Amino acid sequence: MGTVKKRILIAEDNAINQKVALLMLKKYDQSIDIADNGRIAVEKFLNCDYDLVLMDLHMPELDGFEATQRIREIELSENRKKKVKIYAMTASSITDESARCYAVGMDGYLSKPFKAEEVISVLS
């Protein structure tokens, strides 16, 4: 990946999953922020240019679907030149969810537990 540090936002309400993702990705020298729910993820997005958002689908306050829709609306309203990559993270194997992920504007889908290499390939 070279020396270019990427900014990643992990939107995940489970503290253990947050720590696992953080530890897994830190070894790749990335700049990582954590949001405990979808509302916080949207707030953080407003204040930072992320390269990637890893979005849990099932969170309190705003779920990953609604948070993604709001982020895409912000990109349009602010006429942002760069569209952030948003990848769903879920332990669910429901196939309807993957279709819904794409319908709300997500770029892809990672099943938990994901491998760091999967995230790094998304950033490449």
A tleap script that builds the chain and sets N, CA, C and O, in Angstrom:
source leaprc.protein.ff14SB
mol = sequence {
  NMET GLY THR VAL LYS LYS ARG ILE LEU ILE
  ALA GLU ASP ASN ALA ILE ASN GLN LYS VAL
  ALA LEU LEU MET LEU LYS LYS TYR ASP GLN
  SER ILE ASP ILE ALA ASP ASN GLY ARG ILE
  ALA VAL GLU LYS PHE LEU ASN CYS ASP TYR
  ASP LEU VAL LEU MET ASP LEU HIE MET PRO
  GLU LEU ASP GLY PHE GLU ALA THR GLN ARG
  ILE ARG GLU ILE GLU LEU SER GLU ASN ARG
  LYS LYS LYS VAL LYS ILE TYR ALA MET THR
  ALA SER SER ILE THR ASP GLU SER ALA ARG
  CYS TYR ALA VAL GLY MET ASP GLY TYR LEU
  SER LYS PRO PHE LYS ALA GLU GLU VAL ILE
  SER VAL LEU CSER
}
set mol.1.N position { 0.804 -1.203 0.000 }
set mol.1.CA position { 0.000 0.000 0.000 }
set mol.1.C position { 0.843 1.261 0.000 }
set mol.1.O position { 0.306 2.357 -0.163 }
set mol.2.N position { 2.126 1.136 0.176 }
set mol.2.CA position { 2.964 2.317 0.175 }
set mol.2.C position { 2.894 3.044 1.494 }
set mol.2.O position { 2.511 2.477 2.518 }
set mol.3.N position { 3.273 4.322 1.456 }
set mol.3.CA position { 3.329 5.099 2.688 }
set mol.3.C position { 2.153 6.040 2.842 }
set mol.3.O position { 2.128 6.837 3.780 }
set mol.4.N position { 1.184 5.974 1.955 }
set mol.4.CA position { 0.040 6.873 2.037 }
set mol.4.C position { -0.901 6.383 3.129 }
set mol.4.O position { -1.479 5.300 3.033 }
set mol.5.N position { -1.041 7.193 4.159 }
set mol.5.CA position { -1.921 6.849 5.268 }
set mol.5.C position { -3.353 7.182 4.873 }
set mol.5.O position { -3.641 8.284 4.406 }
set mol.6.N position { -4.235 6.230 5.062 }
set mol.6.CA position { -5.651 6.430 4.744 }
set mol.6.C position { -6.432 6.673 6.021 }
set mol.6.O position { -6.057 6.198 7.093 }
set mol.7.N position { -7.524 7.416 5.896 }
set mol.7.CA position { -8.402 7.682 7.038 }
set mol.7.C position { -9.590 6.726 6.957 }
set mol.7.O position { -10.305 6.671 5.956 }
set mol.8.N position { -9.777 5.978 8.039 }
set mol.8.CA position { -10.852 4.984 8.100 }
set mol.8.C position { -11.741 5.298 9.294 }
set mol.8.O position { -11.251 5.576 10.389 }
set mol.9.N position { -13.036 5.251 9.076 }
set mol.9.CA position { -14.009 5.382 10.151 }
set mol.9.C position { -14.671 4.029 10.349 }
set mol.9.O position { -15.219 3.451 9.411 }
set mol.10.N position { -14.616 3.533 11.570 }
set mol.10.CA position { -15.286 2.278 11.911 }
set mol.10.C position { -16.535 2.637 12.697 }
set mol.10.O position { -16.447 3.124 13.824 }
set mol.11.N position { -17.693 2.399 12.107 }
set mol.11.CA position { -18.972 2.649 12.769 }
set mol.11.C position { -19.473 1.308 13.299 }
set mol.11.O position { -19.974 0.471 12.548 }
set mol.12.N position { -19.329 1.128 14.590 }
set mol.12.CA position { -19.603 -0.170 15.219 }
set mol.12.C position { -19.993 0.071 16.674 }
set mol.12.O position { -19.278 0.766 17.396 }
set mol.13.N position { -21.111 -0.492 17.111 }
set mol.13.CA position { -21.566 -0.259 18.477 }
set mol.13.C position { -21.017 -1.267 19.488 }
set mol.13.O position { -21.112 -1.035 20.693 }
set mol.14.N position { -20.455 -2.366 19.030 }
set mol.14.CA position { -19.935 -3.393 19.927 }
set mol.14.C position { -18.466 -3.104 20.250 }
set mol.14.O position { -17.622 -3.064 19.354 }
set mol.15.N position { -18.170 -2.904 21.537 }
set mol.15.CA position { -16.818 -2.516 21.963 }
set mol.15.C position { -15.774 -3.569 21.587 }
set mol.15.O position { -14.661 -3.217 21.196 }
set mol.16.N position { -16.111 -4.835 21.697 }
set mol.16.CA position { -15.152 -5.895 21.342 }
set mol.16.C position { -14.858 -5.859 19.850 }
set mol.16.O position { -13.699 -5.963 19.447 }
set mol.17.N position { -15.884 -5.716 19.030 }
set mol.17.CA position { -15.673 -5.631 17.583 }
set mol.17.C position { -14.858 -4.396 17.215 }
set mol.17.O position { -14.045 -4.442 16.292 }
set mol.18.N position { -15.072 -3.286 17.935 }
set mol.18.CA position { -14.282 -2.072 17.703 }
set mol.18.C position { -12.805 -2.350 17.940 }
set mol.18.O position { -11.958 -2.009 17.114 }
set mol.19.N position { -12.502 -2.976 19.079 }
set mol.19.CA position { -11.110 -3.249 19.448 }
set mol.19.C position { -10.446 -4.207 18.459 }
set mol.19.O position { -9.294 -4.009 18.074 }
set mol.20.N position { -11.175 -5.240 18.055 }
set mol.20.CA position { -10.628 -6.208 17.102 }
set mol.20.C position { -10.292 -5.508 15.788 }
set mol.20.O position { -9.195 -5.679 15.256 }
set mol.21.N position { -11.225 -4.724 15.266 }
set mol.21.CA position { -10.991 -4.020 13.998 }
set mol.21.C position { -9.838 -3.033 14.127 }
set mol.21.O position { -9.000 -2.924 13.232 }
set mol.22.N position { -9.801 -2.316 15.245 }
set mol.22.CA position { -8.746 -1.333 15.463 }
set mol.22.C position { -7.370 -1.997 15.509 }
set mol.22.O position { -6.436 -1.537 14.851 }
set mol.23.N position { -7.246 -3.059 16.271 }
set mol.23.CA position { -5.972 -3.765 16.374 }
set mol.23.C position { -5.542 -4.361 15.033 }
set mol.23.O position { -4.366 -4.336 14.671 }
set mol.24.N position { -6.521 -4.894 14.311 }
set mol.24.CA position { -6.230 -5.526 13.031 }
set mol.24.C position { -5.702 -4.506 12.014 }
set mol.24.O position { -4.778 -4.796 11.254 }
set mol.25.N position { -6.299 -3.310 12.012 }
set mol.25.CA position { -5.941 -2.320 10.999 }
set mol.25.C position { -4.775 -1.423 11.409 }
set mol.25.O position { -4.105 -0.856 10.546 }
set mol.26.N position { -4.525 -1.288 12.696 }
set mol.26.CA position { -3.424 -0.431 13.162 }
set mol.26.C position { -2.077 -0.889 12.621 }
set mol.26.O position { -1.201 -0.064 12.362 }
set mol.27.N position { -1.904 -2.195 12.450 }
set mol.27.CA position { -0.611 -2.688 11.967 }
set mol.27.C position { -0.322 -2.238 10.537 }
set mol.27.O position { 0.813 -2.334 10.070 }
set mol.28.N position { -1.342 -1.751 9.847 }
set mol.28.CA position { -1.160 -1.226 8.488 }
set mol.28.C position { -0.965 0.288 8.498 }
set mol.28.O position { -0.995 0.928 7.447 }
set mol.29.N position { -0.761 0.865 9.704 }
set mol.29.CA position { -0.455 2.284 9.870 }
set mol.29.C position { -1.510 3.188 9.225 }
set mol.29.O position { -1.184 4.114 8.482 }
set mol.30.N position { -2.758 2.904 9.520 }
set mol.30.CA position { -3.850 3.728 9.021 }
set mol.30.C position { -4.349 4.649 10.133 }
set mol.30.O position { -4.175 4.352 11.315 }
set mol.31.N position { -4.955 5.744 9.761 }
set mol.31.CA position { -5.567 6.657 10.727 }
set mol.31.C position { -7.010 6.199 10.922 }
set mol.31.O position { -7.799 6.203 9.977 }
set mol.32.N position { -7.351 5.808 12.142 }
set mol.32.CA position { -8.644 5.171 12.374 }
set mol.32.C position { -9.423 5.903 13.449 }
set mol.32.O position { -8.899 6.200 14.523 }
set mol.33.N position { -10.680 6.191 13.147 }
set mol.33.CA position { -11.613 6.747 14.125 }
set mol.33.C position { -12.713 5.728 14.363 }
set mol.33.O position { -12.993 4.882 13.515 }
set mol.34.N position { -13.337 5.826 15.546 }
set mol.34.CA position { -14.422 4.920 15.912 }
set mol.34.C position { -15.679 5.746 16.170 }
set mol.34.O position { -15.616 6.808 16.789 }
set mol.35.N position { -16.808 5.255 15.697 }
set mol.35.CA position { -18.116 5.833 16.014 }
set mol.35.C position { -18.958 4.734 16.647 }
set mol.35.O position { -19.075 3.637 16.100 }
set mol.36.N position { -19.544 5.032 17.802 }
set mol.36.CA position { -20.319 4.029 18.540 }
set mol.36.C position { -21.705 3.771 17.974 }
set mol.36.O position { -22.360 2.801 18.355 }
set mol.37.N position { -22.158 4.630 17.066 }
set mol.37.CA position { -23.463 4.416 16.432 }
set mol.37.C position { -23.520 5.219 15.135 }
set mol.37.O position { -22.600 5.974 14.819 }
set mol.38.N position { -24.596 5.050 14.398 }
set mol.38.CA position { -24.724 5.705 13.102 }
set mol.38.C position { -24.790 7.218 13.176 }
set mol.38.O position { -24.273 7.906 12.295 }
set mol.39.N position { -25.424 7.747 14.220 }
set mol.39.CA position { -25.522 9.204 14.365 }
set mol.39.C position { -24.132 9.806 14.529 }
set mol.39.O position { -23.812 10.818 13.905 }
set mol.40.N position { -23.307 9.185 15.370 }
set mol.40.CA position { -21.940 9.672 15.580 }
set mol.40.C position { -21.120 9.529 14.301 }
set mol.40.O position { -20.288 10.385 14.001 }
set mol.41.N position { -21.348 8.460 13.549 }
set mol.41.CA position { -20.636 8.269 12.276 }
set mol.41.C position { -20.927 9.423 11.322 }
set mol.41.O position { -20.012 9.943 10.682 }
set mol.42.N position { -22.177 9.824 11.223 }
set mol.42.CA position { -22.549 10.938 10.336 }
set mol.42.C position { -21.893 12.226 10.825 }
set mol.42.O position { -21.376 12.997 10.016 }
set mol.43.N position { -21.904 12.470 12.139 }
set mol.43.CA position { -21.267 13.673 12.702 }
set mol.43.C position { -19.772 13.693 12.392 }
set mol.43.O position { -19.231 14.726 11.999 }
set mol.44.N position { -19.111 12.561 12.568 }
set mol.44.CA position { -17.672 12.489 12.286 }
set mol.44.C position { -17.409 12.713 10.794 }
set mol.44.O position { -16.438 13.375 10.426 }
set mol.45.N position { -18.268 12.164 9.941 }
set mol.45.CA position { -18.115 12.339 8.501 }
set mol.45.C position { -18.190 13.820 8.119 }
set mol.45.O position { -17.470 14.271 7.228 }
set mol.46.N position { -19.050 14.564 8.785 }
set mol.46.CA position { -19.191 15.992 8.503 }
set mol.46.C position { -17.893 16.753 8.745 }
set mol.46.O position { -17.634 17.771 8.103 }
set mol.47.N position { -17.079 16.257 9.674 }
set mol.47.CA position { -15.880 16.982 10.086 }
set mol.47.C position { -14.575 16.389 9.561 }
set mol.47.O position { -13.497 16.859 9.922 }
set mol.48.N position { -14.659 15.371 8.719 }
set mol.48.CA position { -13.426 14.716 8.283 }
set mol.48.C position { -13.613 14.094 6.896 }
set mol.48.O position { -14.689 13.597 6.565 }
set mol.49.N position { -12.562 14.131 6.106 }
set mol.49.CA position { -12.567 13.452 4.808 }
set mol.49.C position { -12.027 12.041 4.999 }
set mol.49.O position { -10.819 11.843 5.126 }
set mol.50.N position { -12.913 11.080 5.019 }
set mol.50.CA position { -12.500 9.683 5.169 }
set mol.50.C position { -12.305 9.049 3.804 }
set mol.50.O position { -12.949 9.427 2.825 }
set mol.51.N position { -11.406 8.079 3.758 }
set mol.51.CA position { -11.210 7.283 2.553 }
set mol.51.C position { -12.138 6.076 2.551 }
set mol.51.O position { -12.525 5.570 1.498 }
set mol.52.N position { -12.489 5.622 3.763 }
set mol.52.CA position { -13.316 4.419 3.896 }
set mol.52.C position { -14.107 4.488 5.193 }
set mol.52.O position { -13.590 4.885 6.237 }
set mol.53.N position { -15.383 4.090 5.102 }
set mol.53.CA position { -16.217 3.908 6.283 }
set mol.53.C position { -16.607 2.444 6.326 }
set mol.53.O position { -17.188 1.915 5.377 }
set mol.54.N position { -16.281 1.788 7.440 }
set mol.54.CA position { -16.739 0.420 7.681 }
set mol.54.C position { -17.973 0.539 8.552 }
set mol.54.O position { -17.878 0.918 9.719 }
set mol.55.N position { -19.129 0.218 7.994 }
set mol.55.CA position { -20.418 0.532 8.605 }
set mol.55.C position { -21.134 -0.731 9.072 }
set mol.55.O position { -21.575 -1.549 8.266 }
set mol.56.N position { -21.240 -0.870 10.394 }
set mol.56.CA position { -22.078 -1.935 10.929 }
set mol.56.C position { -23.515 -1.627 10.528 }
set mol.56.O position { -23.917 -0.464 10.509 }
set mol.57.N position { -24.277 -2.639 10.215 }
set mol.57.CA position { -25.645 -2.411 9.759 }
set mol.57.C position { -26.630 -2.213 10.899 }
set mol.57.O position { -27.604 -1.473 10.757 }
set mol.58.N position { -26.390 -2.855 12.007 }
set mol.58.CA position { -27.367 -2.844 13.102 }
set mol.58.C position { -26.786 -2.148 14.319 }
set mol.58.O position { -26.093 -2.755 15.136 }
set mol.59.N position { -27.093 -0.828 14.423 }
set mol.59.CA position { -26.594 -0.002 15.519 }
set mol.59.C position { -27.744 0.802 16.097 }
set mol.59.O position { -28.765 0.996 15.437 }
set mol.60.N position { -27.583 1.272 17.334 }
set mol.60.CA position { -28.616 2.132 17.927 }
set mol.60.C position { -28.592 3.536 17.308 }
set mol.60.O position { -27.635 3.923 16.638 }
set mol.61.N position { -29.648 4.266 17.546 }
set mol.61.CA position { -29.858 5.650 17.114 }
set mol.61.C position { -30.051 5.776 15.607 }
set mol.61.O position { -31.114 6.202 15.157 }
set mol.62.N position { -29.044 5.415 14.825 }
set mol.62.CA position { -29.172 5.343 13.366 }
set mol.62.C position { -28.524 4.040 12.947 }
set mol.62.O position { -27.378 3.775 13.308 }
set mol.63.N position { -29.235 3.228 12.197 }
set mol.63.CA position { -28.598 2.001 11.723 }
set mol.63.C position { -27.680 2.328 10.542 }
set mol.63.O position { -27.665 3.460 10.057 }
set mol.64.N position { -26.932 1.353 10.092 }
set mol.64.CA position { -25.972 1.582 9.021 }
set mol.64.C position { -26.600 1.995 7.706 }
set mol.64.O position { -25.994 2.728 6.924 }
set mol.65.N position { -27.807 1.529 7.462 }
set mol.65.CA position { -28.496 1.898 6.217 }
set mol.65.C position { -28.829 3.389 6.215 }
set mol.65.O position { -28.535 4.100 5.254 }
set mol.66.N position { -29.447 3.853 7.307 }
set mol.66.CA position { -29.832 5.257 7.380 }
set mol.66.C position { -28.616 6.172 7.458 }
set mol.66.O position { -28.610 7.247 6.858 }
set mol.67.N position { -27.591 5.756 8.189 }
set mol.67.CA position { -26.364 6.559 8.270 }
set mol.67.C position { -25.729 6.705 6.886 }
set mol.67.O position { -25.258 7.785 6.527 }
set mol.68.N position { -25.717 5.623 6.116 }
set mol.68.CA position { -25.162 5.681 4.755 }
set mol.68.C position { -25.962 6.641 3.887 }
set mol.68.O position { -25.389 7.441 3.148 }
set mol.69.N position { -27.285 6.561 3.977 }
set mol.69.CA position { -28.127 7.480 3.195 }
set mol.69.C position { -27.819 8.929 3.544 }
set mol.69.O position { -27.737 9.777 2.656 }
set mol.70.N position { -27.650 9.216 4.823 }
set mol.70.CA position { -27.353 10.590 5.239 }
set mol.70.C position { -25.983 11.042 4.745 }
set mol.70.O position { -25.820 12.187 4.325 }
set mol.71.N position { -25.007 10.153 4.792 }
set mol.71.CA position { -23.673 10.498 4.291 }
set mol.71.C position { -23.730 10.798 2.795 }
set mol.71.O position { -23.116 11.758 2.332 }
set mol.72.N position { -24.459 9.989 2.043 }
set mol.72.CA position { -24.586 10.236 0.595 }
set mol.72.C position { -25.315 11.548 0.342 }
set mol.72.O position { -24.971 12.260 -0.602 }
set mol.73.N position { -26.313 11.891 1.155 }
set mol.73.CA position { -27.020 13.173 1.010 }
set mol.73.C position { -26.078 14.344 1.295 }
set mol.73.O position { -26.128 15.365 0.609 }
set mol.74.N position { -25.223 14.196 2.301 }
set mol.74.CA position { -24.241 15.242 2.627 }
set mol.74.C position { -23.283 15.433 1.459 }
set mol.74.O position { -22.986 16.565 1.077 }
set mol.75.N position { -22.801 14.336 0.894 }
set mol.75.CA position { -21.883 14.440 -0.251 }
set mol.75.C position { -22.530 15.216 -1.393 }
set mol.75.O position { -21.883 16.049 -2.028 }
set mol.76.N position { -23.808 14.942 -1.653 }
set mol.76.CA position { -24.516 15.655 -2.724 }
set mol.76.C position { -24.729 17.120 -2.372 }
set mol.76.O position { -24.452 17.998 -3.189 }
set mol.77.N position { -25.214 17.394 -1.172 }
set mol.77.CA position { -25.538 18.770 -0.793 }
set mol.77.C position { -24.294 19.642 -0.698 }
set mol.77.O position { -24.354 20.837 -0.985 }
set mol.78.N position { -23.168 19.059 -0.299 }
set mol.78.CA position { -21.913 19.815 -0.206 }
set mol.78.C position { -21.101 19.731 -1.491 }
set mol.78.O position { -20.012 20.298 -1.583 }
set mol.79.N position { -21.633 19.020 -2.483 }
set mol.79.CA position { -20.980 18.865 -3.777 }
set mol.79.C position { -19.539 18.385 -3.617 }
set mol.79.O position { -18.621 18.912 -4.247 }
set mol.80.N position { -19.356 17.378 -2.765 }
set mol.80.CA position { -18.013 16.847 -2.527 }
set mol.80.C position { -17.504 16.143 -3.781 }
set mol.80.O position { -18.218 15.367 -4.415 }
set mol.81.N position { -16.277 16.429 -4.111 }
set mol.81.CA position { -15.691 15.854 -5.324 }
set mol.81.C position { -15.371 14.373 -5.149 }
set mol.81.O position { -15.500 13.592 -6.092 }
set mol.82.N position { -14.954 13.988 -3.946 }
set mol.82.CA position { -14.578 12.602 -3.690 }
set mol.82.C position { -15.675 11.916 -2.876 }
set mol.82.O position { -16.036 12.372 -1.791 }
set mol.83.N position { -16.189 10.833 -3.408 }
set mol.83.CA position { -17.205 10.048 -2.705 }
set mol.83.C position { -16.502 9.015 -1.834 }
set mol.83.O position { -15.688 8.236 -2.330 }
set mol.84.N position { -16.810 9.003 -0.536 }
set mol.84.CA position { -16.177 8.062 0.381 }
set mol.84.C position { -16.661 6.636 0.070 }
set mol.84.O position { -17.824 6.424 -0.274 }
set mol.85.N position { -15.758 5.682 0.196 }
set mol.85.CA position { -16.162 4.281 0.070 }
set mol.85.C position { -16.811 3.858 1.383 }
set mol.85.O position { -16.258 4.085 2.459 }
set mol.86.N position { -17.976 3.250 1.288 }
set mol.86.CA position { -18.678 2.752 2.468 }
set mol.86.C position { -18.913 1.263 2.273 }
set mol.86.O position { -19.551 0.835 1.312 }
set mol.87.N position { -18.383 0.489 3.205 }
set mol.87.CA position { -18.556 -0.969 3.170 }
set mol.87.C position { -19.321 -1.417 4.403 }
set mol.87.O position { -18.981 -1.063 5.532 }
set mol.88.N position { -20.351 -2.196 4.163 }
set mol.88.CA position { -21.132 -2.757 5.262 }
set mol.88.C position { -20.310 -3.810 5.975 }
set mol.88.O position { -19.530 -4.537 5.359 }
set mol.89.N position { -20.496 -3.880 7.284 }
set mol.89.CA position { -19.922 -4.962 8.088 }
set mol.89.C position { -21.078 -5.610 8.825 }
set mol.89.O position { -21.803 -4.945 9.565 }
set mol.90.N position { -21.247 -6.889 8.628 }
set mol.90.CA position { -22.323 -7.562 9.345 }
set mol.90.C position { -22.019 -9.036 9.514 }
set mol.90.O position { -21.323 -9.647 8.704 }
set mol.91.N position { -22.549 -9.580 10.567 }
set mol.91.CA position { -22.433 -11.018 10.808 }
set mol.91.C position { -23.597 -11.756 10.168 }
set mol.91.O position { -23.608 -12.986 10.109 }
set mol.92.N position { -24.561 -11.010 9.697 }
set mol.92.CA position { -25.759 -11.599 9.105 }
set mol.92.C position { -25.451 -12.201 7.742 }
set mol.92.O position { -24.629 -11.679 6.988 }
set mol.93.N position { -26.112 -13.286 7.442 }
set mol.93.CA position { -25.931 -13.900 6.126 }
set mol.93.C position { -27.192 -13.744 5.273 }
set mol.93.O position { -27.378 -14.454 4.285 }
set mol.94.N position { -28.042 -12.818 5.663 }
set mol.94.CA position { -29.294 -12.593 4.935 }
set mol.94.C position { -28.970 -11.936 3.593 }
set mol.94.O position { -28.409 -10.841 3.553 }
set mol.95.N position { -29.321 -12.599 2.511 }
set mol.95.CA position { -28.965 -12.073 1.188 }
set mol.95.C position { -29.708 -10.788 0.853 }
set mol.95.O position { -29.199 -9.973 0.083 }
set mol.96.N position { -30.885 -10.587 1.405 }
set mol.96.CA position { -31.619 -9.346 1.162 }
set mol.96.C position { -30.843 -8.142 1.679 }
set mol.96.O position { -30.962 -7.043 1.137 }
set mol.97.N position { -30.050 -8.346 2.723 }
set mol.97.CA position { -29.295 -7.232 3.273 }
set mol.97.C position { -28.247 -6.722 2.296 }
set mol.97.O position { -28.032 -5.513 2.205 }
set mol.98.N position { -27.593 -7.610 1.566 }
set mol.98.CA position { -26.574 -7.129 0.628 }
set mol.98.C position { -27.216 -6.275 -0.462 }
set mol.98.O position { -26.651 -5.253 -0.852 }
set mol.99.N position { -28.365 -6.670 -0.950 }
set mol.99.CA position { -29.068 -5.865 -1.958 }
set mol.99.C position { -29.456 -4.509 -1.376 }
set mol.99.O position { -29.346 -3.485 -2.050 }
set mol.100.N position { -29.904 -4.504 -0.136 }
set mol.100.CA position { -30.285 -3.253 0.516 }
set mol.100.C position { -29.066 -2.354 0.725 }
set mol.100.O position { -29.175 -1.131 0.634 }
set mol.101.N position { -27.907 -2.953 1.004 }
set mol.101.CA position { -26.671 -2.175 1.166 }
set mol.101.C position { -26.372 -1.372 -0.093 }
set mol.101.O position { -26.095 -0.174 -0.030 }
set mol.102.N position { -26.432 -2.040 -1.223 }
set mol.102.CA position { -26.159 -1.356 -2.494 }
set mol.102.C position { -27.242 -0.330 -2.805 }
set mol.102.O position { -26.951 0.731 -3.357 }
set mol.103.N position { -28.480 -0.637 -2.457 }
set mol.103.CA position { -29.596 0.271 -2.742 }
set mol.103.C position { -29.457 1.607 -2.008 }
set mol.103.O position { -29.875 2.641 -2.531 }
set mol.104.N position { -28.876 1.601 -0.802 }
set mol.104.CA position { -28.724 2.855 -0.055 }
set mol.104.C position { -27.427 3.577 -0.377 }
set mol.104.O position { -27.187 4.673 0.130 }
set mol.105.N position { -26.582 2.977 -1.218 }
set mol.105.CA position { -25.381 3.671 -1.667 }
set mol.105.C position { -24.070 3.126 -1.134 }
set mol.105.O position { -23.032 3.772 -1.275 }
set mol.106.N position { -24.098 1.952 -0.525 }
set mol.106.CA position { -22.837 1.356 -0.076 }
set mol.106.C position { -22.081 0.802 -1.278 }
set mol.106.O position { -22.668 0.466 -2.306 }
set mol.107.N position { -20.761 0.714 -1.118 }
set mol.107.CA position { -19.914 0.249 -2.208 }
set mol.107.C position { -19.608 -1.238 -2.136 }
set mol.107.O position { -19.169 -1.833 -3.120 }
set mol.108.N position { -19.836 -1.832 -0.987 }
set mol.108.CA position { -19.525 -3.244 -0.837 }
set mol.108.C position { -19.985 -3.773 0.494 }
set mol.108.O position { -20.673 -3.096 1.257 }
set mol.109.N position { -19.589 -5.000 0.754 }
set mol.109.CA position { -20.144 -5.765 1.849 }
set mol.109.C position { -19.060 -6.682 2.397 }
set mol.109.O position { -18.498 -7.481 1.648 }
set mol.110.N position { -18.755 -6.585 3.692 }
set mol.110.CA position { -17.791 -7.463 4.340 }
set mol.110.C position { -18.503 -8.244 5.437 }
set mol.110.O position { -19.196 -7.661 6.271 }
set mol.111.N position { -18.333 -9.540 5.436 }
set mol.111.CA position { -18.929 -10.356 6.483 }
set mol.111.C position { -17.991 -10.404 7.680 }
set mol.111.O position { -16.775 -10.526 7.531 }
set mol.112.N position { -18.577 -10.306 8.873 }
set mol.112.CA position { -17.796 -10.444 10.099 }
set mol.112.C position { -17.606 -11.921 10.388 }
set mol.112.O position { -18.526 -12.704 10.152 }
set mol.113.N position { -16.481 -12.323 10.874 }
set mol.113.CA position { -15.298 -11.476 11.073 }
set mol.113.C position { -14.567 -11.297 9.744 }
set mol.113.O position { -14.339 -12.266 9.021 }
set mol.114.N position { -14.204 -10.070 9.429 }
set mol.114.CA position { -13.474 -9.814 8.189 }
set mol.114.C position { -11.982 -9.900 8.459 }
set mol.114.O position { -11.538 -9.840 9.606 }
set mol.115.N position { -11.226 -10.040 7.398 }
set mol.115.CA position { -9.766 -10.081 7.498 }
set mol.115.C position { -9.216 -8.703 7.132 }
set mol.115.O position { -9.767 -8.016 6.272 }
set mol.116.N position { -8.136 -8.308 7.785 }
set mol.116.CA position { -7.523 -7.010 7.505 }
set mol.116.C position { -7.172 -6.882 6.027 }
set mol.116.O position { -7.285 -5.800 5.452 }
set mol.117.N position { -6.749 -7.977 5.415 }
set mol.117.CA position { -6.371 -7.955 4.002 }
set mol.117.C position { -7.550 -7.539 3.118 }
set mol.117.O position { -7.363 -6.890 2.089 }
set mol.118.N position { -8.767 -7.920 3.527 }
set mol.118.CA position { -9.950 -7.525 2.753 }
set mol.118.C position { -10.126 -6.013 2.768 }
set mol.118.O position { -10.431 -5.406 1.742 }
set mol.119.N position { -9.929 -5.405 3.943 }
set mol.119.CA position { -10.060 -3.957 4.070 }
set mol.119.C position { -8.941 -3.257 3.292 }
set mol.119.O position { -9.185 -2.268 2.602 }
set mol.120.N position { -7.732 -3.767 3.407 }
set mol.120.CA position { -6.599 -3.152 2.711 }
set mol.120.C position { -6.802 -3.222 1.190 }
set mol.120.O position { -6.445 -2.286 0.475 }
set mol.121.N position { -7.369 -4.322 0.700 }
set mol.121.CA position { -7.614 -4.414 -0.744 }
set mol.121.C position { -8.697 -3.418 -1.169 }
set mol.121.O position { -8.657 -2.915 -2.292 }
set mol.122.N position { -9.641 -3.133 -0.311 }
set mol.122.CA position { -10.669 -2.128 -0.605 }
set mol.122.C position { -10.022 -0.751 -0.739 }
set mol.122.O position { -10.430 0.047 -1.583 }
set mol.123.N position { -9.024 -0.472 0.082 }
set mol.123.CA position { -8.360 0.825 0.053 }
set mol.123.C position { -7.436 0.993 -1.143 }
set mol.123.O position { -7.133 2.120 -1.536 }
set mol.124.N position { -6.987 -0.101 -1.721 }
set mol.124.CA position { -6.028 -0.026 -2.829 }
set mol.124.C position { -6.666 0.504 -4.098 }
set mol.124.O position { -5.994 0.628 -5.122 }
savepdb mol mol.pdb
quit
